[in-house]
Amino acid sequence: PGLHYAFKPILATLFLCAGFTQFINNPISCSHAGGFCHHTCYPTYGYIGTCDFLCCKQEELC
């Protein structure tokens, strides 16, 4: 049931657009990239890095 959550960061990494290749590992970097820190990413938001939890940003078409 919760196994698909384990693969989401891997899939997000494989399908990143050119604008999402920066290294995001803190809340400030996440905010500058247009994301927000949260425990989980909403269904229409993608994982773009880490901060205190996950850095999520609304998915865009490449």
PDB file with SEQRES, HELIX, SHEET and CRYST1 records, atoms N, CA, C and O in Angstrom:
SEQRES   1 A   62  PRO GLY LEU HIS TYR ALA PHE LYS PRO ILE LEU ALA THR          
SEQRES   2 A   62  LEU PHE LEU CYS ALA GLY PHE THR GLN PHE ILE ASN ASN          
SEQRES   3 A   62  PRO ILE SER CYS SER HIS ALA GLY GLY PHE CYS HIS HIS          
SEQRES   4 A   62  THR CYS TYR PRO THR TYR GLY TYR ILE GLY THR CYS ASP          
SEQRES   5 A   62  PHE LEU CYS CYS LYS GLN GLU GLU LEU CYS                      
HELIX    1 AA1 LEU A    3  LEU A   14  1                                  12    
HELIX    2 AA2 ALA A   18  PHE A   20  5                                   3    
HELIX    3 AA3 PRO A   27  HIS A   32  1                                   6    
SHEET    1 AA1 3 PHE A  36  HIS A  38  0                                        
SHEET    2 AA1 3 LEU A  54  GLN A  58 -1                                        
SHEET    3 AA1 3 TYR A  45  THR A  50 -1                                        
CRYST1    1.000    1.000    1.000  90.00  90.00  90.00 P 1           1          
ATOM      1  N   PRO A   1       0.800  -1.209   0.000  1.00  0.00           N  
ATOM      2  CA  PRO A   1       0.000   0.000   0.000  1.00  0.00           C  
ATOM      3  C   PRO A   1       0.842   1.272   0.000  1.00  0.00           C  
ATOM      4  O   PRO A   1       0.514   2.211  -0.724  1.00  0.00           O  
ATOM      5  N   GLY A   2       1.905   1.333   0.780  1.00  0.00           N  
ATOM      6  CA  GLY A   2       2.716   2.531   0.849  1.00  0.00           C  
ATOM      7  C   GLY A   2       3.993   2.436   0.031  1.00  0.00           C  
ATOM      8  O   GLY A   2       4.843   3.324   0.100  1.00  0.00           O  
ATOM      9  N   LEU A   3       4.135   1.364  -0.743  1.00  0.00           N  
ATOM     10  CA  LEU A   3       5.366   1.133  -1.489  1.00  0.00           C  
ATOM     11  C   LEU A   3       5.593   2.160  -2.590  1.00  0.00           C  
ATOM     12  O   LEU A   3       6.739   2.499  -2.887  1.00  0.00           O  
ATOM     13  N   HIS A   4       4.515   2.664  -3.204  1.00  0.00           N  
ATOM     14  CA  HIS A   4       4.691   3.639  -4.290  1.00  0.00           C  
ATOM     15  C   HIS A   4       5.324   4.933  -3.798  1.00  0.00           C  
ATOM     16  O   HIS A   4       5.935   5.653  -4.587  1.00  0.00           O  
ATOM     17  N   TYR A   5       5.192   5.244  -2.509  1.00  0.00           N  
ATOM     18  CA  TYR A   5       5.830   6.453  -1.969  1.00  0.00           C  
ATOM     19  C   TYR A   5       7.350   6.319  -1.977  1.00  0.00           C  
ATOM     20  O   TYR A   5       8.058   7.317  -2.107  1.00  0.00           O  
ATOM     21  N   ALA A   6       7.854   5.097  -1.840  1.00  0.00           N  
ATOM     22  CA  ALA A   6       9.299   4.876  -1.839  1.00  0.00           C  
ATOM     23  C   ALA A   6       9.904   5.123  -3.214  1.00  0.00           C  
ATOM     24  O   ALA A   6      11.071   5.504  -3.309  1.00  0.00           O  
ATOM     25  N   PHE A   7       9.137   4.915  -4.281  1.00  0.00           N  
ATOM     26  CA  PHE A   7       9.650   5.080  -5.637  1.00  0.00           C  
ATOM     27  C   PHE A   7       9.458   6.482  -6.195  1.00  0.00           C  
ATOM     28  O   PHE A   7      10.059   6.818  -7.216  1.00  0.00           O  
ATOM     29  N   LYS A   8       8.640   7.309  -5.557  1.00  0.00           N  
ATOM     30  CA  LYS A   8       8.370   8.648  -6.089  1.00  0.00           C  
ATOM     31  C   LYS A   8       9.640   9.490  -6.214  1.00  0.00           C  
ATOM     32  O   LYS A   8       9.820  10.130  -7.250  1.00  0.00           O  
ATOM     33  N   PRO A   9      10.538   9.528  -5.209  1.00  0.00           N  
ATOM     34  CA  PRO A   9      11.768  10.320  -5.385  1.00  0.00           C  
ATOM     35  C   PRO A   9      12.638   9.812  -6.541  1.00  0.00           C  
ATOM     36  O   PRO A   9      13.291  10.600  -7.225  1.00  0.00           O  
ATOM     37  N   ILE A  10      12.641   8.497  -6.751  1.00  0.00           N  
ATOM     38  CA  ILE A  10      13.438   7.938  -7.839  1.00  0.00           C  
ATOM     39  C   ILE A  10      12.850   8.345  -9.179  1.00  0.00           C  
ATOM     40  O   ILE A  10      13.580   8.761 -10.079  1.00  0.00           O  
ATOM     41  N   LEU A  11      11.538   8.228  -9.317  1.00  0.00           N  
ATOM     42  CA  LEU A  11      10.889   8.611 -10.566  1.00  0.00           C  
ATOM     43  C   LEU A  11      11.021  10.106 -10.825  1.00  0.00           C  
ATOM     44  O   LEU A  11      11.222  10.531 -11.963  1.00  0.00           O  
ATOM     45  N   ALA A  12      10.907  10.891  -9.780  1.00  0.00           N  
ATOM     46  CA  ALA A  12      11.044  12.341  -9.943  1.00  0.00           C  
ATOM     47  C   ALA A  12      12.447  12.686 -10.423  1.00  0.00           C  
ATOM     48  O   ALA A  12      12.625  13.590 -11.240  1.00  0.00           O  
ATOM     49  N   THR A  13      13.434  11.971  -9.918  1.00  0.00           N  
ATOM     50  CA  THR A  13      14.809  12.216 -10.332  1.00  0.00           C  
ATOM     51  C   THR A  13      15.021  11.834 -11.790  1.00  0.00           C  
ATOM     52  O   THR A  13      15.752  12.516 -12.508  1.00  0.00           O  
ATOM     53  N   LEU A  14      14.400  10.765 -12.230  1.00  0.00           N  
ATOM     54  CA  LEU A  14      14.562  10.308 -13.609  1.00  0.00           C  
ATOM     55  C   LEU A  14      13.898  11.232 -14.617  1.00  0.00           C  
ATOM     56  O   LEU A  14      14.366  11.348 -15.749  1.00  0.00           O  
ATOM     57  N   PHE A  15      12.809  11.894 -14.219  1.00  0.00           N  
ATOM     58  CA  PHE A  15      12.034  12.696 -15.153  1.00  0.00           C  
ATOM     59  C   PHE A  15      12.105  14.193 -14.871  1.00  0.00           C  
ATOM     60  O   PHE A  15      11.134  14.916 -15.097  1.00  0.00           O  
ATOM     61  N   LEU A  16      13.225  14.650 -14.388  1.00  0.00           N  
ATOM     62  CA  LEU A  16      13.370  16.072 -14.079  1.00  0.00           C  
ATOM     63  C   LEU A  16      13.513  16.896 -15.353  1.00  0.00           C  
ATOM     64  O   LEU A  16      14.165  16.476 -16.308  1.00  0.00           O  
ATOM     65  N   CYS A  17      12.906  18.052 -15.355  1.00  0.00           N  
ATOM     66  CA  CYS A  17      13.106  19.008 -16.443  1.00  0.00           C  
ATOM     67  C   CYS A  17      14.437  19.721 -16.201  1.00  0.00           C  
ATOM     68  O   CYS A  17      14.990  19.646 -15.104  1.00  0.00           O  
ATOM     69  N   ALA A  18      14.936  20.391 -17.193  1.00  0.00           N  
ATOM     70  CA  ALA A  18      16.232  21.065 -17.071  1.00  0.00           C  
ATOM     71  C   ALA A  18      16.250  22.077 -15.935  1.00  0.00           C  
ATOM     72  O   ALA A  18      17.292  22.268 -15.308  1.00  0.00           O  
ATOM     73  N   GLY A  19      15.137  22.724 -15.654  1.00  0.00           N  
ATOM     74  CA  GLY A  19      15.072  23.724 -14.600  1.00  0.00           C  
ATOM     75  C   GLY A  19      15.094  23.160 -13.199  1.00  0.00           C  
ATOM     76  O   GLY A  19      15.218  23.915 -12.234  1.00  0.00           O  
ATOM     77  N   PHE A  20      14.976  21.850 -13.063  1.00  0.00           N  
ATOM     78  CA  PHE A  20      14.928  21.247 -11.740  1.00  0.00           C  
ATOM     79  C   PHE A  20      16.192  20.484 -11.401  1.00  0.00           C  
ATOM     80  O   PHE A  20      16.167  19.609 -10.535  1.00  0.00           O  
ATOM     81  N   THR A  21      17.289  20.790 -12.057  1.00  0.00           N  
ATOM     82  CA  THR A  21      18.510  20.032 -11.815  1.00  0.00           C  
ATOM     83  C   THR A  21      19.381  20.624 -10.713  1.00  0.00           C  
ATOM     84  O   THR A  21      20.454  20.092 -10.430  1.00  0.00           O  
ATOM     85  N   GLN A  22      18.945  21.706 -10.088  1.00  0.00           N  
ATOM     86  CA  GLN A  22      19.735  22.283  -9.010  1.00  0.00           C  
ATOM     87  C   GLN A  22      19.676  21.397  -7.768  1.00  0.00           C  
ATOM     88  O   GLN A  22      18.756  20.596  -7.602  1.00  0.00           O  
ATOM     89  N   PHE A  23      20.669  21.556  -6.904  1.00  0.00           N  
ATOM     90  CA  PHE A  23      20.774  20.757  -5.690  1.00  0.00           C  
ATOM     91  C   PHE A  23      19.978  21.441  -4.588  1.00  0.00           C  
ATOM     92  O   PHE A  23      20.337  22.533  -4.145  1.00  0.00           O  
ATOM     93  N   ILE A  24      18.904  20.807  -4.146  1.00  0.00           N  
ATOM     94  CA  ILE A  24      18.034  21.387  -3.120  1.00  0.00           C  
ATOM     95  C   ILE A  24      18.116  20.514  -1.874  1.00  0.00           C  
ATOM     96  O   ILE A  24      17.683  19.362  -1.888  1.00  0.00           O  
ATOM     97  N   ASN A  25      18.673  21.068  -0.794  1.00  0.00           N  
ATOM     98  CA  ASN A  25      18.809  20.291   0.430  1.00  0.00           C  
ATOM     99  C   ASN A  25      18.514  21.105   1.693  1.00  0.00           C  
ATOM    100  O   ASN A  25      18.854  20.675   2.796  1.00  0.00           O  
ATOM    101  N   ASN A  26      17.884  22.280   1.541  1.00  0.00           N  
ATOM    102  CA  ASN A  26      17.518  23.065   2.721  1.00  0.00           C  
ATOM    103  C   ASN A  26      16.300  23.929   2.381  1.00  0.00           C  
ATOM    104  O   ASN A  26      15.995  24.123   1.204  1.00  0.00           O  
ATOM    105  N   PRO A  27      15.609  24.443   3.385  1.00  0.00           N  
ATOM    106  CA  PRO A  27      14.381  25.221   3.139  1.00  0.00           C  
ATOM    107  C   PRO A  27      14.588  26.465   2.277  1.00  0.00           C  
ATOM    108  O   PRO A  27      13.693  26.840   1.519  1.00  0.00           O  
ATOM    109  N   ILE A  28      15.743  27.107   2.379  1.00  0.00           N  
ATOM    110  CA  ILE A  28      15.987  28.320   1.590  1.00  0.00           C  
ATOM    111  C   ILE A  28      16.119  27.973   0.108  1.00  0.00           C  
ATOM    112  O   ILE A  28      15.533  28.646  -0.740  1.00  0.00           O  
ATOM    113  N   SER A  29      16.879  26.932  -0.207  1.00  0.00           N  
ATOM    114  CA  SER A  29      17.012  26.491  -1.596  1.00  0.00           C  
ATOM    115  C   SER A  29      15.667  26.056  -2.157  1.00  0.00           C  
ATOM    116  O   SER A  29      15.348  26.331  -3.314  1.00  0.00           O  
ATOM    117  N   CYS A  30      14.884  25.378  -1.334  1.00  0.00           N  
ATOM    118  CA  CYS A  30      13.556  24.923  -1.744  1.00  0.00           C  
ATOM    119  C   CYS A  30      12.673  26.116  -2.085  1.00  0.00           C  
ATOM    120  O   CYS A  30      11.990  26.113  -3.109  1.00  0.00           O  
ATOM    121  N   SER A  31      12.684  27.117  -1.244  1.00  0.00           N  
ATOM    122  CA  SER A  31      11.871  28.312  -1.463  1.00  0.00           C  
ATOM    123  C   SER A  31      12.315  29.064  -2.712  1.00  0.00           C  
ATOM    124  O   SER A  31      11.478  29.527  -3.487  1.00  0.00           O  
ATOM    125  N   HIS A  32      13.619  29.189  -2.912  1.00  0.00           N  
ATOM    126  CA  HIS A  32      14.141  29.886  -4.095  1.00  0.00           C  
ATOM    127  C   HIS A  32      13.781  29.156  -5.378  1.00  0.00           C  
ATOM    128  O   HIS A  32      13.657  29.781  -6.431  1.00  0.00           O  
ATOM    129  N   ALA A  33      13.613  27.843  -5.303  1.00  0.00           N  
ATOM    130  CA  ALA A  33      13.236  27.049  -6.479  1.00  0.00           C  
ATOM    131  C   ALA A  33      11.724  27.074  -6.706  1.00  0.00           C  
ATOM    132  O   ALA A  33      11.230  26.465  -7.655  1.00  0.00           O  
ATOM    133  N   GLY A  34      10.985  27.777  -5.838  1.00  0.00           N  
ATOM    134  CA  GLY A  34       9.541  27.876  -5.992  1.00  0.00           C  
ATOM    135  C   GLY A  34       8.781  26.757  -5.312  1.00  0.00           C  
ATOM    136  O   GLY A  34       7.595  26.560  -5.577  1.00  0.00           O  
ATOM    137  N   GLY A  35       9.449  26.022  -4.438  1.00  0.00           N  
ATOM    138  CA  GLY A  35       8.812  24.912  -3.738  1.00  0.00           C  
ATOM    139  C   GLY A  35       8.481  25.258  -2.302  1.00  0.00           C  
ATOM    140  O   GLY A  35       8.656  26.394  -1.860  1.00  0.00           O  
ATOM    141  N   PHE A  36       8.001  24.258  -1.583  1.00  0.00           N  
ATOM    142  CA  PHE A  36       7.686  24.399  -0.171  1.00  0.00           C  
ATOM    143  C   PHE A  36       8.000  23.094   0.541  1.00  0.00           C  
ATOM    144  O   PHE A  36       7.952  22.024  -0.065  1.00  0.00           O  
ATOM    145  N   CYS A  37       8.320  23.180   1.822  1.00  0.00           N  
ATOM    146  CA  CYS A  37       8.644  22.000   2.625  1.00  0.00           C  
ATOM    147  C   CYS A  37       7.369  21.427   3.231  1.00  0.00           C  
ATOM    148  O   CYS A  37       6.547  22.159   3.783  1.00  0.00           O  
ATOM    149  N   HIS A  38       7.216  20.118   3.124  1.00  0.00           N  
ATOM    150  CA  HIS A  38       6.036  19.454   3.671  1.00  0.00           C  
ATOM    151  C   HIS A  38       6.366  17.988   3.932  1.00  0.00           C  
ATOM    152  O   HIS A  38       7.330  17.452   3.386  1.00  0.00           O  
ATOM    153  N   HIS A  39       5.549  17.340   4.778  1.00  0.00           N  
ATOM    154  CA  HIS A  39       5.765  15.920   5.091  1.00  0.00           C  
ATOM    155  C   HIS A  39       5.598  15.052   3.850  1.00  0.00           C  
ATOM    156  O   HIS A  39       6.371  14.118   3.637  1.00  0.00           O  
ATOM    157  N   THR A  40       4.604  15.350   3.039  1.00  0.00           N  
ATOM    158  CA  THR A  40       4.354  14.615   1.798  1.00  0.00           C  
ATOM    159  C   THR A  40       4.008  15.617   0.701  1.00  0.00           C  
ATOM    160  O   THR A  40       3.524  16.713   0.984  1.00  0.00           O  
ATOM    161  N   CYS A  41       4.254  15.242  -0.534  1.00  0.00           N  
ATOM    162  CA  CYS A  41       3.893  16.112  -1.656  1.00  0.00           C  
ATOM    163  C   CYS A  41       2.464  15.794  -2.079  1.00  0.00           C  
ATOM    164  O   CYS A  41       2.072  14.629  -2.143  1.00  0.00           O  
ATOM    165  N   TYR A  42       1.690  16.834  -2.367  1.00  0.00           N  
ATOM    166  CA  TYR A  42       0.328  16.652  -2.835  1.00  0.00           C  
ATOM    167  C   TYR A  42       0.343  15.957  -4.193  1.00  0.00           C  
ATOM    168  O   TYR A  42       1.367  15.988  -4.876  1.00  0.00           O  
ATOM    169  N   PRO A  43      -0.769  15.325  -4.612  1.00  0.00           N  
ATOM    170  CA  PRO A  43      -0.781  14.567  -5.875  1.00  0.00           C  
ATOM    171  C   PRO A  43      -0.354  15.374  -7.106  1.00  0.00           C  
ATOM    172  O   PRO A  43       0.270  14.811  -8.005  1.00  0.00           O  
ATOM    173  N   THR A  44      -0.663  16.648  -7.177  1.00  0.00           N  
ATOM    174  CA  THR A  44      -0.288  17.434  -8.357  1.00  0.00           C  
ATOM    175  C   THR A  44       1.064  18.134  -8.176  1.00  0.00           C  
ATOM    176  O   THR A  44       1.441  18.974  -8.994  1.00  0.00           O  
ATOM    177  N   TYR A  45       1.781  17.796  -7.122  1.00  0.00           N  
ATOM    178  CA  TYR A  45       3.087  18.387  -6.846  1.00  0.00           C  
ATOM    179  C   TYR A  45       4.154  17.313  -6.929  1.00  0.00           C  
ATOM    180  O   TYR A  45       3.910  16.160  -6.574  1.00  0.00           O  
ATOM    181  N   GLY A  46       5.320  17.682  -7.392  1.00  0.00           N  
ATOM    182  CA  GLY A  46       6.422  16.748  -7.513  1.00  0.00           C  
ATOM    183  C   GLY A  46       7.508  17.009  -6.490  1.00  0.00           C  
ATOM    184  O   GLY A  46       7.647  18.119  -5.975  1.00  0.00           O  
ATOM    185  N   TYR A  47       8.269  15.977  -6.208  1.00  0.00           N  
ATOM    186  CA  TYR A  47       9.394  16.050  -5.291  1.00  0.00           C  
ATOM    187  C   TYR A  47      10.583  16.656  -6.034  1.00  0.00           C  
ATOM    188  O   TYR A  47      10.991  16.126  -7.067  1.00  0.00           O  
ATOM    189  N   ILE A  48      11.145  17.753  -5.531  1.00  0.00           N  
ATOM    190  CA  ILE A  48      12.282  18.375  -6.201  1.00  0.00           C  
ATOM    191  C   ILE A  48      13.521  18.435  -5.310  1.00  0.00           C  
ATOM    192  O   ILE A  48      14.560  18.930  -5.747  1.00  0.00           O  
ATOM    193  N   GLY A  49      13.439  17.950  -4.086  1.00  0.00           N  
ATOM    194  CA  GLY A  49      14.589  17.960  -3.188  1.00  0.00           C  
ATOM    195  C   GLY A  49      14.159  17.712  -1.760  1.00  0.00           C  
ATOM    196  O   GLY A  49      13.055  17.235  -1.498  1.00  0.00           O  
ATOM    197  N   THR A  50      15.044  18.042  -0.845  1.00  0.00           N  
ATOM    198  CA  THR A  50      14.743  17.860   0.570  1.00  0.00           C  
ATOM    199  C   THR A  50      14.941  19.173   1.300  1.00  0.00           C  
ATOM    200  O   THR A  50      15.673  20.048   0.836  1.00  0.00           O  
ATOM    201  N   CYS A  51      14.297  19.307   2.428  1.00  0.00           N  
ATOM    202  CA  CYS A  51      14.535  20.412   3.353  1.00  0.00           C  
ATOM    203  C   CYS A  51      14.416  19.772   4.722  1.00  0.00           C  
ATOM    204  O   CYS A  51      15.133  18.807   4.988  1.00  0.00           O  
ATOM    205  N   ASP A  52      13.565  20.245   5.594  1.00  0.00           N  
ATOM    206  CA  ASP A  52      13.350  19.518   6.840  1.00  0.00           C  
ATOM    207  C   ASP A  52      12.590  18.218   6.541  1.00  0.00           C  
ATOM    208  O   ASP A  52      12.752  17.223   7.247  1.00  0.00           O  
ATOM    209  N   PHE A  53      11.773  18.235   5.504  1.00  0.00           N  
ATOM    210  CA  PHE A  53      11.011  17.068   5.074  1.00  0.00           C  
ATOM    211  C   PHE A  53      11.237  16.868   3.581  1.00  0.00           C  
ATOM    212  O   PHE A  53      12.343  16.522   3.165  1.00  0.00           O  
ATOM    213  N   LEU A  54      10.207  17.080   2.772  1.00  0.00           N  
ATOM    214  CA  LEU A  54      10.326  17.016   1.315  1.00  0.00           C  
ATOM    215  C   LEU A  54      10.114  18.407   0.735  1.00  0.00           C  
ATOM    216  O   LEU A  54       9.307  19.182   1.248  1.00  0.00           O  
ATOM    217  N   CYS A  55      10.828  18.717  -0.317  1.00  0.00           N  
ATOM    218  CA  CYS A  55      10.604  19.964  -1.036  1.00  0.00           C  
ATOM    219  C   CYS A  55       9.707  19.623  -2.217  1.00  0.00           C  
ATOM    220  O   CYS A  55      10.081  18.825  -3.076  1.00  0.00           O  
ATOM    221  N   CYS A  56       8.531  20.223  -2.259  1.00  0.00           N  
ATOM    222  CA  CYS A  56       7.536  19.921  -3.284  1.00  0.00           C  
ATOM    223  C   CYS A  56       7.260  21.165  -4.120  1.00  0.00           C  
ATOM    224  O   CYS A  56       7.269  22.287  -3.614  1.00  0.00           O  
ATOM    225  N   LYS A  57       7.016  20.945  -5.401  1.00  0.00           N  
ATOM    226  CA  LYS A  57       6.676  22.041  -6.296  1.00  0.00           C  
ATOM    227  C   LYS A  57       5.630  21.534  -7.277  1.00  0.00           C  
ATOM    228  O   LYS A  57       5.648  20.367  -7.668  1.00  0.00           O  
ATOM    229  N   GLN A  58       4.718  22.417  -7.673  1.00  0.00           N  
ATOM    230  CA  GLN A  58       3.689  22.014  -8.614  1.00  0.00           C  
ATOM    231  C   GLN A  58       4.347  21.566  -9.911  1.00  0.00           C  
ATOM    232  O   GLN A  58       5.224  22.249 -10.441  1.00  0.00           O  
ATOM    233  N   GLU A  59       3.923  20.422 -10.415  1.00  0.00           N  
ATOM    234  CA  GLU A  59       4.520  19.853 -11.615  1.00  0.00           C  
ATOM    235  C   GLU A  59       4.216  20.706 -12.832  1.00  0.00           C  
ATOM    236  O   GLU A  59       3.114  21.230 -12.989  1.00  0.00           O  
ATOM    237  N   GLU A  60       5.220  20.832 -13.690  1.00  0.00           N  
ATOM    238  CA  GLU A  60       5.083  21.583 -14.925  1.00  0.00           C  
ATOM    239  C   GLU A  60       5.410  20.654 -16.081  1.00  0.00           C  
ATOM    240  O   GLU A  60       6.136  19.675 -15.912  1.00  0.00           O  
ATOM    241  N   LEU A  61       4.879  20.960 -17.250  1.00  0.00           N  
ATOM    242  CA  LEU A  61       5.215  20.185 -18.431  1.00  0.00           C  
ATOM    243  C   LEU A  61       6.578  20.608 -18.942  1.00  0.00           C  
ATOM    244  O   LEU A  61       6.893  21.798 -18.965  1.00  0.00           O  
ATOM    245  N   CYS A  62       7.372  19.666 -19.343  1.00  0.00           N  
ATOM    246  CA  CYS A  62       8.724  19.953 -19.856  1.00  0.00           C  
ATOM    247  C   CYS A  62       8.658  20.513 -21.259  1.00  0.00           C  
ATOM    248  O   CYS A  62       9.693  20.814 -21.853  1.00  0.00           O  
TER     249      CYS A  62                                                      
END                                                                             
